[in-house]
Amino acid sequence: MLYIREEKDGVIFKVRVQPRASGNGVAGLFEDAVKLRLTAPPVEGEANEACRTFLAKLLSVPRSHVEILSGSTGRNKTIKVLGISAEKALNTFAPQD
């Protein structure tokens, strides 16, 4: 089950990033995190910026509202997104049947 915490100004959740993938996208859940596939390499923060950009577009918020709270040097990251509810995040990450 996805770890997600709603705060007064947004939500906090976990992601697991797979850099150098063939395309950008959500690949389901990995333990308690959203698994993201990103084409960017994990070099000089490129994958982190790609992660922020991808999540901002997916959640329809400005990139400045997406912050990496922890995990900037690894695959497992804790993300804070301002201006959305937990319900919106859960609906966005839910598998589409």
PDB file as gemmi writes it, atoms N, CA and C in Angstrom:
CRYST1    1.000    1.000    1.000  90.00  90.00  90.00 P 1                      
ATOM      1  N   MET A   1       0.845  -1.183   0.000  1.00  0.00           N  
ATOM      2  CA  MET A   1       0.000   0.000   0.000  1.00  0.00           C  
ATOM      3  C   MET A   1       0.891   1.246   0.000  1.00  0.00           C  
ATOM      4  N   LEU A   2       0.472   2.225  -0.758  1.00  0.00           N  
ATOM      5  CA  LEU A   2       1.236   3.460  -0.914  1.00  0.00           C  
ATOM      6  C   LEU A   2       1.270   4.262   0.381  1.00  0.00           C  
ATOM      7  N   TYR A   3       2.478   4.686   0.760  1.00  0.00           N  
ATOM      8  CA  TYR A   3       2.629   5.601   1.893  1.00  0.00           C  
ATOM      9  C   TYR A   3       2.316   6.996   1.381  1.00  0.00           C  
ATOM     10  N   ILE A   4       1.331   7.631   1.996  1.00  0.00           N  
ATOM     11  CA  ILE A   4       1.003   9.009   1.644  1.00  0.00           C  
ATOM     12  C   ILE A   4       0.500   9.710   2.897  1.00  0.00           C  
ATOM     13  N   ARG A   5       0.969  10.927   3.088  1.00  0.00           N  
ATOM     14  CA  ARG A   5       0.569  11.703   4.267  1.00  0.00           C  
ATOM     15  C   ARG A   5       0.099  13.075   3.796  1.00  0.00           C  
ATOM     16  N   GLU A   6      -1.106  13.424   4.200  1.00  0.00           N  
ATOM     17  CA  GLU A   6      -1.641  14.732   3.828  1.00  0.00           C  
ATOM     18  C   GLU A   6      -1.268  15.745   4.895  1.00  0.00           C  
ATOM     19  N   GLU A   7      -0.810  16.898   4.455  1.00  0.00           N  
ATOM     20  CA  GLU A   7      -0.493  18.011   5.342  1.00  0.00           C  
ATOM     21  C   GLU A   7      -1.349  19.195   4.930  1.00  0.00           C  
ATOM     22  N   LYS A   8      -1.289  20.265   5.694  1.00  0.00           N  
ATOM     23  CA  LYS A   8      -2.163  21.409   5.401  1.00  0.00           C  
ATOM     24  C   LYS A   8      -1.863  22.057   4.051  1.00  0.00           C  
ATOM     25  N   ASP A   9      -0.613  21.959   3.591  1.00  0.00           N  
ATOM     26  CA  ASP A   9      -0.247  22.614   2.335  1.00  0.00           C  
ATOM     27  C   ASP A   9       0.001  21.661   1.168  1.00  0.00           C  
ATOM     28  N   GLY A  10      -0.201  20.356   1.359  1.00  0.00           N  
ATOM     29  CA  GLY A  10       0.034  19.405   0.281  1.00  0.00           C  
ATOM     30  C   GLY A  10       0.134  17.988   0.794  1.00  0.00           C  
ATOM     31  N   VAL A  11       0.868  17.156   0.059  1.00  0.00           N  
ATOM     32  CA  VAL A  11       1.024  15.750   0.437  1.00  0.00           C  
ATOM     33  C   VAL A  11       2.494  15.341   0.383  1.00  0.00           C  
ATOM     34  N   ILE A  12       2.806  14.308   1.151  1.00  0.00           N  
ATOM     35  CA  ILE A  12       4.134  13.701   1.150  1.00  0.00           C  
ATOM     36  C   ILE A  12       3.947  12.233   0.810  1.00  0.00           C  
ATOM     37  N   PHE A  13       4.754  11.732  -0.117  1.00  0.00           N  
ATOM     38  CA  PHE A  13       4.692  10.320  -0.482  1.00  0.00           C  
ATOM     39  C   PHE A  13       6.077   9.854  -0.909  1.00  0.00           C  
ATOM     40  N   LYS A  14       6.214   8.550  -1.086  1.00  0.00           N  
ATOM     41  CA  LYS A  14       7.500   7.965  -1.463  1.00  0.00           C  
ATOM     42  C   LYS A  14       7.481   7.544  -2.924  1.00  0.00           C  
ATOM     43  N   VAL A  15       8.632   7.666  -3.568  1.00  0.00           N  
ATOM     44  CA  VAL A  15       8.791   7.162  -4.930  1.00  0.00           C  
ATOM     45  C   VAL A  15      10.062   6.324  -5.013  1.00  0.00           C  
ATOM     46  N   ARG A  16      10.056   5.396  -5.946  1.00  0.00           N  
ATOM     47  CA  ARG A  16      11.236   4.596  -6.286  1.00  0.00           C  
ATOM     48  C   ARG A  16      11.501   4.884  -7.756  1.00  0.00           C  
ATOM     49  N   VAL A  17      12.671   5.429  -8.051  1.00  0.00           N  
ATOM     50  CA  VAL A  17      13.004   5.858  -9.410  1.00  0.00           C  
ATOM     51  C   VAL A  17      13.870   4.815 -10.103  1.00  0.00           C  
ATOM     52  N   GLN A  18      13.499   4.511 -11.349  1.00  0.00           N  
ATOM     53  CA  GLN A  18      14.319   3.663 -12.206  1.00  0.00           C  
ATOM     54  C   GLN A  18      14.862   4.552 -13.320  1.00  0.00           C  
ATOM     55  N   PRO A  19      16.115   5.017 -13.182  1.00  0.00           N  
ATOM     56  CA  PRO A  19      16.690   5.883 -14.214  1.00  0.00           C  
ATOM     57  C   PRO A  19      17.076   5.089 -15.460  1.00  0.00           C  
ATOM     58  N   ARG A  20      17.322   5.816 -16.544  1.00  0.00           N  
ATOM     59  CA  ARG A  20      17.732   5.233 -17.831  1.00  0.00           C  
ATOM     60  C   ARG A  20      16.724   4.212 -18.358  1.00  0.00           C  
ATOM     61  N   ALA A  21      15.455   4.459 -18.131  1.00  0.00           N  
ATOM     62  CA  ALA A  21      14.408   3.584 -18.658  1.00  0.00           C  
ATOM     63  C   ALA A  21      14.142   3.951 -20.120  1.00  0.00           C  
ATOM     64  N   SER A  22      13.389   3.111 -20.799  1.00  0.00           N  
ATOM     65  CA  SER A  22      13.098   3.372 -22.212  1.00  0.00           C  
ATOM     66  C   SER A  22      12.084   4.497 -22.403  1.00  0.00           C  
ATOM     67  N   GLY A  23      11.321   4.807 -21.353  1.00  0.00           N  
ATOM     68  CA  GLY A  23      10.350   5.896 -21.429  1.00  0.00           C  
ATOM     69  C   GLY A  23       9.969   6.365 -20.043  1.00  0.00           C  
ATOM     70  N   ASN A  24       9.358   7.536 -19.954  1.00  0.00           N  
ATOM     71  CA  ASN A  24       8.900   8.064 -18.670  1.00  0.00           C  
ATOM     72  C   ASN A  24       7.505   7.537 -18.372  1.00  0.00           C  
ATOM     73  N   GLY A  25       7.277   7.129 -17.113  1.00  0.00           N  
ATOM     74  CA  GLY A  25       5.944   6.675 -16.751  1.00  0.00           C  
ATOM     75  C   GLY A  25       5.877   6.124 -15.347  1.00  0.00           C  
ATOM     76  N   VAL A  26       4.649   5.904 -14.896  1.00  0.00           N  
ATOM     77  CA  VAL A  26       4.397   5.272 -13.604  1.00  0.00           C  
ATOM     78  C   VAL A  26       4.345   3.773 -13.848  1.00  0.00           C  
ATOM     79  N   ALA A  27       5.098   3.012 -13.052  1.00  0.00           N  
ATOM     80  CA  ALA A  27       5.178   1.563 -13.233  1.00  0.00           C  
ATOM     81  C   ALA A  27       4.564   0.816 -12.056  1.00  0.00           C  
ATOM     82  N   GLY A  28       3.546   1.386 -11.445  1.00  0.00           N  
ATOM     83  CA  GLY A  28       2.873   0.718 -10.334  1.00  0.00           C  
ATOM     84  C   GLY A  28       3.509   1.052  -9.002  1.00  0.00           C  
ATOM     85  N   LEU A  29       3.403   0.100  -8.078  1.00  0.00           N  
ATOM     86  CA  LEU A  29       3.948   0.290  -6.734  1.00  0.00           C  
ATOM     87  C   LEU A  29       5.160  -0.597  -6.522  1.00  0.00           C  
ATOM     88  N   PHE A  30       6.095  -0.115  -5.728  1.00  0.00           N  
ATOM     89  CA  PHE A  30       7.242  -0.889  -5.264  1.00  0.00           C  
ATOM     90  C   PHE A  30       7.231  -0.755  -3.752  1.00  0.00           C  
ATOM     91  N   GLU A  31       6.839  -1.816  -3.064  1.00  0.00           N  
ATOM     92  CA  GLU A  31       6.634  -1.792  -1.614  1.00  0.00           C  
ATOM     93  C   GLU A  31       5.640  -0.686  -1.277  1.00  0.00           C  
ATOM     94  N   ASP A  32       6.044   0.362  -0.555  1.00  0.00           N  
ATOM     95  CA  ASP A  32       5.103   1.433  -0.180  1.00  0.00           C  
ATOM     96  C   ASP A  32       5.328   2.711  -0.988  1.00  0.00           C  
ATOM     97  N   ALA A  33       5.957   2.574  -2.159  1.00  0.00           N  
ATOM     98  CA  ALA A  33       6.305   3.740  -2.977  1.00  0.00           C  
ATOM     99  C   ALA A  33       5.749   3.606  -4.394  1.00  0.00           C  
ATOM    100  N   VAL A  34       5.553   4.749  -5.032  1.00  0.00           N  
ATOM    101  CA  VAL A  34       5.191   4.782  -6.448  1.00  0.00           C  
ATOM    102  C   VAL A  34       6.471   4.537  -7.237  1.00  0.00           C  
ATOM    103  N   LYS A  35       6.442   3.593  -8.167  1.00  0.00           N  
ATOM    104  CA  LYS A  35       7.626   3.334  -8.984  1.00  0.00           C  
ATOM    105  C   LYS A  35       7.538   4.169 -10.255  1.00  0.00           C  
ATOM    106  N   LEU A  36       8.580   4.971 -10.488  1.00  0.00           N  
ATOM    107  CA  LEU A  36       8.656   5.813 -11.678  1.00  0.00           C  
ATOM    108  C   LEU A  36       9.783   5.340 -12.574  1.00  0.00           C  
ATOM    109  N   ARG A  37       9.506   5.248 -13.858  1.00  0.00           N  
ATOM    110  CA  ARG A  37      10.543   4.977 -14.850  1.00  0.00           C  
ATOM    111  C   ARG A  37      10.851   6.293 -15.539  1.00  0.00           C  
ATOM    112  N   LEU A  38      12.132   6.653 -15.548  1.00  0.00           N  
ATOM    113  CA  LEU A  38      12.560   7.923 -16.149  1.00  0.00           C  
ATOM    114  C   LEU A  38      13.700   7.678 -17.123  1.00  0.00           C  
ATOM    115  N   THR A  39      13.708   8.388 -18.231  1.00  0.00           N  
ATOM    116  CA  THR A  39      14.763   8.210 -19.231  1.00  0.00           C  
ATOM    117  C   THR A  39      16.074   8.870 -18.819  1.00  0.00           C  
ATOM    118  N   ALA A  40      16.024   9.814 -17.906  1.00  0.00           N  
ATOM    119  CA  ALA A  40      17.224  10.560 -17.499  1.00  0.00           C  
ATOM    120  C   ALA A  40      18.212   9.663 -16.753  1.00  0.00           C  
ATOM    121  N   PRO A  41      19.510   9.889 -16.964  1.00  0.00           N  
ATOM    122  CA  PRO A  41      20.519   9.135 -16.217  1.00  0.00           C  
ATOM    123  C   PRO A  41      20.689   9.706 -14.807  1.00  0.00           C  
ATOM    124  N   PRO A  42      21.175   8.884 -13.883  1.00  0.00           N  
ATOM    125  CA  PRO A  42      21.379   9.370 -12.509  1.00  0.00           C  
ATOM    126  C   PRO A  42      22.706  10.111 -12.358  1.00  0.00           C  
ATOM    127  N   VAL A  43      22.907  11.126 -13.170  1.00  0.00           N  
ATOM    128  CA  VAL A  43      24.169  11.858 -13.201  1.00  0.00           C  
ATOM    129  C   VAL A  43      23.892  13.340 -12.966  1.00  0.00           C  
ATOM    130  N   GLU A  44      24.616  13.937 -12.032  1.00  0.00           N  
ATOM    131  CA  GLU A  44      24.547  15.376 -11.758  1.00  0.00           C  
ATOM    132  C   GLU A  44      23.118  15.885 -11.564  1.00  0.00           C  
ATOM    133  N   GLY A  45      22.297  15.095 -10.900  1.00  0.00           N  
ATOM    134  CA  GLY A  45      20.942  15.529 -10.569  1.00  0.00           C  
ATOM    135  C   GLY A  45      19.937  15.478 -11.705  1.00  0.00           C  
ATOM    136  N   GLU A  46      20.321  14.906 -12.848  1.00  0.00           N  
ATOM    137  CA  GLU A  46      19.405  14.863 -13.994  1.00  0.00           C  
ATOM    138  C   GLU A  46      18.154  14.050 -13.684  1.00  0.00           C  
ATOM    139  N   ALA A  47      18.319  12.900 -13.043  1.00  0.00           N  
ATOM    140  CA  ALA A  47      17.158  12.063 -12.715  1.00  0.00           C  
ATOM    141  C   ALA A  47      16.264  12.759 -11.689  1.00  0.00           C  
ATOM    142  N   ASN A  48      16.850  13.491 -10.753  1.00  0.00           N  
ATOM    143  CA  ASN A  48      16.047  14.228  -9.771  1.00  0.00           C  
ATOM    144  C   ASN A  48      15.198  15.303 -10.450  1.00  0.00           C  
ATOM    145  N   GLU A  49      15.797  16.045 -11.364  1.00  0.00           N  
ATOM    146  CA  GLU A  49      15.047  17.085 -12.073  1.00  0.00           C  
ATOM    147  C   GLU A  49      13.981  16.467 -12.965  1.00  0.00           C  
ATOM    148  N   ALA A  50      14.307  15.337 -13.595  1.00  0.00           N  
ATOM    149  CA  ALA A  50      13.313  14.642 -14.418  1.00  0.00           C  
ATOM    150  C   ALA A  50      12.162  14.141 -13.553  1.00  0.00           C  
ATOM    151  N   CYS A  51      12.468  13.684 -12.356  1.00  0.00           N  
ATOM    152  CA  CYS A  51      11.450  13.227 -11.410  1.00  0.00           C  
ATOM    153  C   CYS A  51      10.521  14.374 -11.040  1.00  0.00           C  
ATOM    154  N   ARG A  52      11.080  15.513 -10.695  1.00  0.00           N  
ATOM    155  CA  ARG A  52      10.276  16.685 -10.325  1.00  0.00           C  
ATOM    156  C   ARG A  52       9.402  17.142 -11.497  1.00  0.00           C  
ATOM    157  N   THR A  53       9.992  17.198 -12.680  1.00  0.00           N  
ATOM    158  CA  THR A  53       9.263  17.635 -13.867  1.00  0.00           C  
ATOM    159  C   THR A  53       8.131  16.670 -14.205  1.00  0.00           C  
ATOM    160  N   PHE A  54       8.423  15.373 -14.167  1.00  0.00           N  
ATOM    161  CA  PHE A  54       7.415  14.363 -14.493  1.00  0.00           C  
ATOM    162  C   PHE A  54       6.251  14.406 -13.507  1.00  0.00           C  
ATOM    163  N   LEU A  55       6.565  14.461 -12.209  1.00  0.00           N  
ATOM    164  CA  LEU A  55       5.504  14.496 -11.200  1.00  0.00           C  
ATOM    165  C   LEU A  55       4.677  15.776 -11.301  1.00  0.00           C  
ATOM    166  N   ALA A  56       5.318  16.900 -11.580  1.00  0.00           N  
ATOM    167  CA  ALA A  56       4.591  18.165 -11.724  1.00  0.00           C  
ATOM    168  C   ALA A  56       3.590  18.080 -12.873  1.00  0.00           C  
ATOM    169  N   LYS A  57       4.030  17.538 -13.986  1.00  0.00           N  
ATOM    170  CA  LYS A  57       3.139  17.404 -15.142  1.00  0.00           C  
ATOM    171  C   LYS A  57       2.012  16.421 -14.835  1.00  0.00           C  
ATOM    172  N   LEU A  58       2.346  15.296 -14.236  1.00  0.00           N  
ATOM    173  CA  LEU A  58       1.361  14.259 -13.918  1.00  0.00           C  
ATOM    174  C   LEU A  58       0.292  14.768 -12.959  1.00  0.00           C  
ATOM    175  N   LEU A  59       0.708  15.553 -11.962  1.00  0.00           N  
ATOM    176  CA  LEU A  59      -0.213  16.041 -10.933  1.00  0.00           C  
ATOM    177  C   LEU A  59      -0.774  17.435 -11.241  1.00  0.00           C  
ATOM    178  N   SER A  60      -0.403  17.989 -12.377  1.00  0.00           N  
ATOM    179  CA  SER A  60      -0.894  19.306 -12.829  1.00  0.00           C  
ATOM    180  C   SER A  60      -0.595  20.422 -11.830  1.00  0.00           C  
ATOM    181  N   VAL A  61       0.659  20.474 -11.398  1.00  0.00           N  
ATOM    182  CA  VAL A  61       1.118  21.542 -10.511  1.00  0.00           C  
ATOM    183  C   VAL A  61       2.407  22.121 -11.097  1.00  0.00           C  
ATOM    184  N   PRO A  62       2.791  23.339 -10.716  1.00  0.00           N  
ATOM    185  CA  PRO A  62       4.079  23.879 -11.164  1.00  0.00           C  
ATOM    186  C   PRO A  62       5.241  23.044 -10.604  1.00  0.00           C  
ATOM    187  N   ARG A  63       6.321  22.974 -11.361  1.00  0.00           N  
ATOM    188  CA  ARG A  63       7.485  22.203 -10.915  1.00  0.00           C  
ATOM    189  C   ARG A  63       8.016  22.716  -9.583  1.00  0.00           C  
ATOM    190  N   SER A  64       7.856  23.996  -9.320  1.00  0.00           N  
ATOM    191  CA  SER A  64       8.326  24.571  -8.054  1.00  0.00           C  
ATOM    192  C   SER A  64       7.549  24.039  -6.849  1.00  0.00           C  
ATOM    193  N   HIS A  65       6.402  23.406  -7.077  1.00  0.00           N  
ATOM    194  CA  HIS A  65       5.613  22.826  -5.987  1.00  0.00           C  
ATOM    195  C   HIS A  65       6.020  21.395  -5.656  1.00  0.00           C  
ATOM    196  N   VAL A  66       6.974  20.834  -6.406  1.00  0.00           N  
ATOM    197  CA  VAL A  66       7.446  19.467  -6.169  1.00  0.00           C  
ATOM    198  C   VAL A  66       8.842  19.547  -5.568  1.00  0.00           C  
ATOM    199  N   GLU A  67       8.986  18.993  -4.371  1.00  0.00           N  
ATOM    200  CA  GLU A  67      10.262  19.068  -3.646  1.00  0.00           C  
ATOM    201  C   GLU A  67      10.701  17.668  -3.224  1.00  0.00           C  
ATOM    202  N   ILE A  68      11.984  17.373  -3.407  1.00  0.00           N  
ATOM    203  CA  ILE A  68      12.545  16.115  -2.920  1.00  0.00           C  
ATOM    204  C   ILE A  68      13.025  16.364  -1.499  1.00  0.00           C  
ATOM    205  N   LEU A  69      12.325  15.771  -0.526  1.00  0.00           N  
ATOM    206  CA  LEU A  69      12.678  15.971   0.881  1.00  0.00           C  
ATOM    207  C   LEU A  69      13.875  15.127   1.291  1.00  0.00           C  
ATOM    208  N   SER A  70      13.937  13.895   0.790  1.00  0.00           N  
ATOM    209  CA  SER A  70      15.072  13.024   1.108  1.00  0.00           C  
ATOM    210  C   SER A  70      15.282  12.052  -0.044  1.00  0.00           C  
ATOM    211  N   GLY A  71      16.491  11.522  -0.129  1.00  0.00           N  
ATOM    212  CA  GLY A  71      16.811  10.537  -1.146  1.00  0.00           C  
ATOM    213  C   GLY A  71      17.348  11.111  -2.436  1.00  0.00           C  
ATOM    214  N   SER A  72      17.900  12.304  -2.393  1.00  0.00           N  
ATOM    215  CA  SER A  72      18.370  12.929  -3.632  1.00  0.00           C  
ATOM    216  C   SER A  72      19.553  12.198  -4.269  1.00  0.00           C  
ATOM    217  N   THR A  73      20.225  11.327  -3.517  1.00  0.00           N  
ATOM    218  CA  THR A  73      21.355  10.586  -4.091  1.00  0.00           C  
ATOM    219  C   THR A  73      21.055   9.103  -4.267  1.00  0.00           C  
ATOM    220  N   GLY A  74      19.808   8.702  -4.108  1.00  0.00           N  
ATOM    221  CA  GLY A  74      19.454   7.291  -4.252  1.00  0.00           C  
ATOM    222  C   GLY A  74      18.178   7.118  -5.053  1.00  0.00           C  
ATOM    223  N   ARG A  75      17.767   5.868  -5.213  1.00  0.00           N  
ATOM    224  CA  ARG A  75      16.545   5.561  -5.964  1.00  0.00           C  
ATOM    225  C   ARG A  75      15.287   5.828  -5.155  1.00  0.00           C  
ATOM    226  N   ASN A  76      15.361   5.643  -3.835  1.00  0.00           N  
ATOM    227  CA  ASN A  76      14.202   5.827  -2.965  1.00  0.00           C  
ATOM    228  C   ASN A  76      14.149   7.270  -2.491  1.00  0.00           C  
ATOM    229  N   LYS A  77      13.034   7.937  -2.784  1.00  0.00           N  
ATOM    230  CA  LYS A  77      12.908   9.358  -2.471  1.00  0.00           C  
ATOM    231  C   LYS A  77      11.608   9.629  -1.723  1.00  0.00           C  
ATOM    232  N   THR A  78      11.635  10.650  -0.888  1.00  0.00           N  
ATOM    233  CA  THR A  78      10.427  11.158  -0.253  1.00  0.00           C  
ATOM    234  C   THR A  78      10.135  12.501  -0.899  1.00  0.00           C  
ATOM    235  N   ILE A  79       8.922  12.627  -1.423  1.00  0.00           N  
ATOM    236  CA  ILE A  79       8.529  13.791  -2.215  1.00  0.00           C  
ATOM    237  C   ILE A  79       7.422  14.555  -1.503  1.00  0.00           C  
ATOM    238  N   LYS A  80       7.492  15.875  -1.563  1.00  0.00           N  
ATOM    239  CA  LYS A  80       6.404  16.719  -1.078  1.00  0.00           C  
ATOM    240  C   LYS A  80       5.874  17.513  -2.262  1.00  0.00           C  
ATOM    241  N   VAL A  81       4.546  17.483  -2.421  1.00  0.00           N  
ATOM    242  CA  VAL A  81       3.893  18.241  -3.488  1.00  0.00           C  
ATOM    243  C   VAL A  81       2.906  19.200  -2.845  1.00  0.00           C  
ATOM    244  N   LEU A  82       3.080  20.472  -3.117  1.00  0.00           N  
ATOM    245  CA  LEU A  82       2.205  21.507  -2.565  1.00  0.00           C  
ATOM    246  C   LEU A  82       0.948  21.664  -3.417  1.00  0.00           C  
ATOM    247  N   GLY A  83      -0.148  21.981  -2.752  1.00  0.00           N  
ATOM    248  CA  GLY A  83      -1.355  22.362  -3.467  1.00  0.00           C  
ATOM    249  C   GLY A  83      -2.232  21.244  -3.980  1.00  0.00           C  
ATOM    250  N   ILE A  84      -2.019  20.010  -3.522  1.00  0.00           N  
ATOM    251  CA  ILE A  84      -2.914  18.919  -3.917  1.00  0.00           C  
ATOM    252  C   ILE A  84      -3.351  18.155  -2.671  1.00  0.00           C  
ATOM    253  N   SER A  85      -4.395  17.363  -2.829  1.00  0.00           N  
ATOM    254  CA  SER A  85      -4.890  16.538  -1.727  1.00  0.00           C  
ATOM    255  C   SER A  85      -4.377  15.112  -1.886  1.00  0.00           C  
ATOM    256  N   ALA A  86      -4.451  14.352  -0.806  1.00  0.00           N  
ATOM    257  CA  ALA A  86      -4.068  12.942  -0.857  1.00  0.00           C  
ATOM    258  C   ALA A  86      -4.974  12.198  -1.831  1.00  0.00           C  
ATOM    259  N   GLU A  87      -6.243  12.571  -1.863  1.00  0.00           N  
ATOM    260  CA  GLU A  87      -7.200  11.916  -2.767  1.00  0.00           C  
ATOM    261  C   GLU A  87      -6.787  12.092  -4.225  1.00  0.00           C  
ATOM    262  N   LYS A  88      -6.380  13.306  -4.601  1.00  0.00           N  
ATOM    263  CA  LYS A  88      -5.947  13.552  -5.981  1.00  0.00           C  
ATOM    264  C   LYS A  88      -4.707  12.730  -6.305  1.00  0.00           C  
ATOM    265  N   ALA A  89      -3.755  12.688  -5.381  1.00  0.00           N  
ATOM    266  CA  ALA A  89      -2.537  11.908  -5.611  1.00  0.00           C  
ATOM    267  C   ALA A  89      -2.867  10.428  -5.762  1.00  0.00           C  
ATOM    268  N   LEU A  90      -3.702   9.899  -4.882  1.00  0.00           N  
ATOM    269  CA  LEU A  90      -4.074   8.483  -4.956  1.00  0.00           C  
ATOM    270  C   LEU A  90      -4.792   8.171  -6.263  1.00  0.00           C  
ATOM    271  N   ASN A  91      -5.701   9.038  -6.684  1.00  0.00           N  
ATOM    272  CA  ASN A  91      -6.416   8.817  -7.946  1.00  0.00           C  
ATOM    273  C   ASN A  91      -5.470   8.874  -9.140  1.00  0.00           C  
ATOM    274  N   THR A  92      -4.470   9.736  -9.075  1.00  0.00           N  
ATOM    275  CA  THR A  92      -3.503   9.852 -10.167  1.00  0.00           C  
ATOM    276  C   THR A  92      -2.631   8.609 -10.270  1.00  0.00           C  
ATOM    277  N   PHE A  93      -2.225   8.061  -9.128  1.00  0.00           N  
ATOM    278  CA  PHE A  93      -1.320   6.914  -9.133  1.00  0.00           C  
ATOM    279  C   PHE A  93      -2.038   5.574  -9.212  1.00  0.00           C  
ATOM    280  N   ALA A  94      -3.368   5.568  -9.080  1.00  0.00           N  
ATOM    281  CA  ALA A  94      -4.127   4.315  -9.127  1.00  0.00           C  
ATOM    282  C   ALA A  94      -4.018   3.700 -10.518  1.00  0.00           C  
ATOM    283  N   PRO A  95      -3.923   2.371 -10.589  1.00  0.00           N  
ATOM    284  CA  PRO A  95      -3.860   1.714 -11.901  1.00  0.00           C  
ATOM    285  C   PRO A  95      -5.124   2.000 -12.711  1.00  0.00           C  
ATOM    286  N   GLN A  96      -4.950   2.294 -13.972  1.00  0.00           N  
ATOM    287  CA  GLN A  96      -6.087   2.560 -14.859  1.00  0.00           C  
ATOM    288  C   GLN A  96      -6.500   1.260 -15.531  1.00  0.00           C  
ATOM    289  N   ASP A  97      -7.710   0.822 -15.272  1.00  0.00           N  
ATOM    290  CA  ASP A  97      -8.208  -0.431 -15.877  1.00  0.00           C  
ATOM    291  C   ASP A  97      -9.019  -0.163 -17.120  1.00  0.00           C  
TER     292      ASP A  97                                                      
END                                                                             
